[in-house]
Amino acid sequence: MLQPPHSSLQVAAVPAQRVAARDRDQDAPWHTEAVCRRDEAGLFFAPSKEPTAARLSREEAAKRVCARCPVMVECREHALLQPEPYGVWGGLTAAERRVVLARRRRREMELKKAARQNRIAAAG
């Protein structure tokens, strides 16, 4: 079952550590295990002038594929680190990835601020 979008965004806001699958060839690139390699790319990338209702339906279908993928976390991190400007990657749309990146930047700034305050308090 898919998580509501806000849950996956909250989870993705904290960078994930790569988790190796037991049966995965560690020398092969992560994308060789991606479930989407067997599906049509059209499900993950919008055709030009796609109506909103069709886009939302297509994105939800793509997210269902992502939800059963063994390399979803690696795919998501790839799309966040590149960053990939289009398509559904790791269960997130481009707009959702922008939200995740903004949350990560905000979290990083808060952690730096807290560390700075701790150094000041320790010195004073």
C-alpha positions as CSV (number, residue, x, y, z in Angstrom):
1,M,0.0,0.0,0.0
2,L,1.3,3.5,-0.9
3,Q,2.0,5.9,1.9
4,P,0.3,9.3,1.7
5,P,2.6,11.7,-0.1
6,H,3.4,13.7,3.0
7,S,4.8,10.6,4.7
8,S,7.2,9.8,1.9
9,L,8.3,13.4,1.8
10,Q,9.0,13.4,5.5
11,V,11.0,10.2,5.3
12,A,12.9,11.4,2.3
13,A,13.8,14.7,4.0
14,V,16.5,12.8,5.9
15,P,19.1,11.4,3.5
16,A,18.9,7.7,3.5
17,Q,21.9,5.4,3.8
18,R,22.3,2.9,0.9
19,V,20.9,-0.4,2.0
20,A,22.3,-3.4,0.2
21,A,19.8,-6.0,-0.9
22,R,20.9,-9.6,0.0
23,D,20.6,-10.9,-3.5
24,R,21.9,-7.9,-5.4
25,D,25.2,-8.0,-7.3
26,Q,27.2,-5.3,-5.4
27,D,29.3,-4.6,-8.5
28,A,26.3,-3.9,-10.7
29,P,24.8,-0.4,-10.9
30,W,21.7,0.0,-8.7
31,H,19.5,0.7,-11.7
32,T,20.0,-2.8,-13.2
33,E,17.6,-4.0,-10.5
34,A,15.0,-1.3,-11.0
35,V,11.5,-2.6,-11.6
36,C,10.8,0.3,-14.0
37,R,13.3,-1.1,-16.5
38,R,10.6,-3.6,-17.4
39,D,7.9,-0.9,-17.7
40,E,7.2,1.7,-20.3
41,A,9.1,5.0,-19.7
42,G,5.9,6.8,-20.6
43,L,4.6,5.9,-17.2
44,F,7.4,7.8,-15.5
45,F,7.8,10.8,-17.8
46,A,5.0,13.2,-18.9
47,P,4.1,13.6,-22.5
48,S,3.9,17.2,-23.7
49,K,0.6,19.0,-22.9
50,E,-0.6,16.2,-20.6
51,P,-3.9,17.1,-18.9
52,T,-3.7,17.5,-15.1
53,A,-6.0,14.5,-14.3
54,A,-4.1,12.3,-16.7
55,R,-0.8,13.4,-15.2
56,L,-1.9,12.7,-11.6
57,S,-3.2,9.3,-12.6
58,R,0.0,8.4,-14.4
59,E,2.1,9.6,-11.5
60,E,0.2,7.5,-9.1
61,A,0.6,4.4,-11.3
62,A,4.4,5.1,-11.5
63,K,4.5,5.5,-7.7
64,R,2.9,2.0,-7.4
65,V,5.7,0.6,-9.5
66,C,8.2,2.4,-7.3
67,A,6.6,1.1,-4.1
68,R,7.5,-2.5,-5.1
69,C,11.0,-1.7,-6.4
70,P,14.0,-3.1,-4.5
71,V,16.1,-0.1,-5.3
72,M,13.6,2.7,-4.6
73,V,15.8,4.4,-2.0
74,E,18.9,4.4,-4.3
75,C,16.7,5.7,-7.2
76,R,15.3,8.5,-5.0
77,E,18.7,9.5,-3.7
78,H,20.1,9.5,-7.3
79,A,17.3,11.9,-8.4
80,L,17.8,14.1,-5.4
81,L,21.6,14.3,-5.8
82,Q,21.7,14.8,-9.6
83,P,19.0,16.5,-9.4
84,E,16.6,15.0,-11.9
85,P,14.3,17.8,-13.1
86,Y,11.6,15.5,-14.7
87,G,9.7,12.3,-14.1
88,V,8.9,10.1,-11.1
89,W,12.1,8.8,-9.5
90,G,12.1,6.7,-6.3
91,G,8.4,7.3,-5.8
92,L,8.6,11.1,-5.9
93,T,7.6,13.5,-8.6
94,A,9.8,16.4,-9.6
95,A,7.7,18.8,-7.4
96,E,7.9,16.4,-4.4
97,R,11.7,16.2,-4.9
98,R,12.0,20.0,-4.7
99,V,10.1,19.9,-1.4
100,V,12.4,17.2,-0.1
101,L,15.5,19.2,-1.1
102,A,14.2,22.3,0.5
103,R,13.5,20.4,3.7
104,R,17.0,18.9,3.7
105,R,18.5,22.3,3.2
106,R,16.4,23.7,6.1
107,R,17.4,20.8,8.3
108,E,21.0,21.2,7.5
109,M,20.9,24.9,8.3
110,E,19.2,24.1,11.7
111,L,21.8,21.5,12.5
112,K,24.6,23.9,11.7
113,K,23.0,26.6,13.8
114,A,22.6,24.3,16.8
115,A,26.2,23.2,16.5
116,R,27.4,26.8,16.4
117,Q,25.3,27.6,19.5
118,N,26.7,24.6,21.3
119,R,30.2,25.7,20.5
120,I,29.5,29.2,21.8
121,A,27.9,27.8,25.0
122,A,30.8,25.5,25.6
123,A,33.3,28.3,25.1
124,G,31.5,30.8,27.3
